[in-house]
Every structure is written in structure tokens, then in C-alpha cells.
Amino acid sequence: MVSANREMVVYCFDTLVAHYNSEEAPPPAFDEGHHPLFVTWKKVVNGAERRLRGCIGTLEARCIVNGFRDYALTSALRDRRFPPIQAKELPHLECTVSILTNYETAHDYLDWEVGKHGIIIEFTDPNYNTRRSATYLPDVAAHEGWTKVEAIDSLIRKAGYSGTITEQLRKSIRLTRYQSTLFTMSYSDYVSHVKTTRGAAPTINGAKPGNY
């Protein structure tokens, strides 16, 4: 099984830096493989607090090289919940890559563990008779301090349902649980890594040079 690692995060940073510089990113230093994956960008504010700036990925297995290249940019620039990340924000960014594994069909909407499982919910919107779905990665519910029911209700809203959330609706959910491996790196750690492995720090068009 492929696990999330440092080189995958480096490649995501490389891809975003290359985008701002209108150039090609260096080739990745990890092996090919096919897995579901996510790329998450957070911005460090007030010296410690981390705020989400973008998180997009795929629940279907795909080539991880192309996947990380595509979703590094999609999550940074085209997450509809946030404005596109600007080059000047790079020094404050933190990137997490996730490789998803161990998909299992749950018995019901409570058949999963906070902090261990990511969850995918699928249900029929009773008001419009349309199918809705949404997912949270394994760390989301624990980070937010949610109970299982709170996480499910939040996910129902994320799926676009605006009606009353009833126990009947919760019981109608088809829930798939999964696990993931993660690797997180700050931009300053990325710069240090690039200096060590390539002999020079990355430069970014539109961003002020800093001391890292």
C-alpha cells in the first residue's frame, strides 16, 4: 500500500509555485500508483491558528502523480468556498496530502469512529427526490470536536440539503467509511527541503522574498 509522504507534499508545493511562475514543476520524487487522494491547504494566522484555504480530491482511484498535480491546483485555486490562494500567501501555507484506503460499507450512519474513519454519505433528498452525497476526511470530525451525529448533520448540510434533519433522514443514509494516511508540511519546511536537495530556495513571482 502506498502511504502519504514528504515527496508528495513537496510535489504539491512545487506545482503551485510553478503555476505562479508560469513554468513546469520539477518531476515528482515518488512512485506511480493509483489511489483516491485529497490535497488540503491551510493558512497559518496569528502565528498558530490554521484556517482552511482549500480542500479538494477524489474518492475514486486515479494516478497519484497526475492526481496530486491536478488537485494541488484545484484545491488552491478553485475551491468554491474560498477565493483563490495568492502567491503572497505562500509563506503562510501548510499543505496536507491524504491517501485514502480501506473502504467499507457501514451498517448504519453511526457505524464509524471519530478520529479513525473518514465518511461518505449518500441519501435521497425527500424534498426534491434527488441523490445527494458528501464526505469528510478522517481528521475533520475530531478537529471540530463533533459527536457522530453532529458530524453527520454537518455533512448532510454540506451535501446541499436545506430541509429539516430528522432521525428518519439519518437512518436513510448509506454510509461508507474509510481510513487515510496523511503527511503535512509547512511552506518554510518545504523551502528548507528544496534548499537542501536542490541547492537553492524556490523563488515565486508576486511573492516577497523572506527569511526562512
C-alpha positions, 0 to 999 in steps of 0.5 A: 500500500502506498502511504502519504509522504514528504515527496508528495507534499513537496510535489504539491508545493512545487506545482503551485509555485510553478503555476505562479511562475508560469513554468513546469514543476520539477518531476515528482520524487515518488512512485506511480500508483493509483489511489483516491487522494485529497490535497488540503491547504491551510493558512497559518494566522496569528502565528498558530491558528490554521484556517482552511484555504482549500480542500479538494480530491477524489474518492475514486482511484486515479494516478497519484502523480497526475492526481496530486498535480491536478488537485494541488491546483484545484484545491488552491485555486478553485475551491468554491468556498474560498477565493483563490490562494495568492502567491503572497500567501505562500509563506503562510501555507501548510499543505496536507496530502491524504491517501485514502484506503480501506473502504467499507460499507457501514451498517448504519450512519453511526457505524464509524469512529471519530478520529479513525474513519473518514465518511461518505454519505449518500441519501435521497433528498425527500424534498426534491427526490434527488441523490445527494452525497458528501464526505469528510476526511478522517481528521475533520470530525475530531478537529471540530470536536463533533459527536457522530451525529453532529458530524453527520448533520454537518455533512448532510448540510454540506451535501446541499440539503436545506430541509429539516434533519430528522432521525428518519433522514439519518437512518436513510443514509448509506454510509461508507467509511474509510481510513487515510494516511496523511503527511503535512508540511509547512511552506518554510519546511518545504523551502528548507527541503528544496534548499537542501536537495536542490541547492537553492530556495524556490523563488515565486513571482508576486511573492516577497522574498523572506527569511526562512 
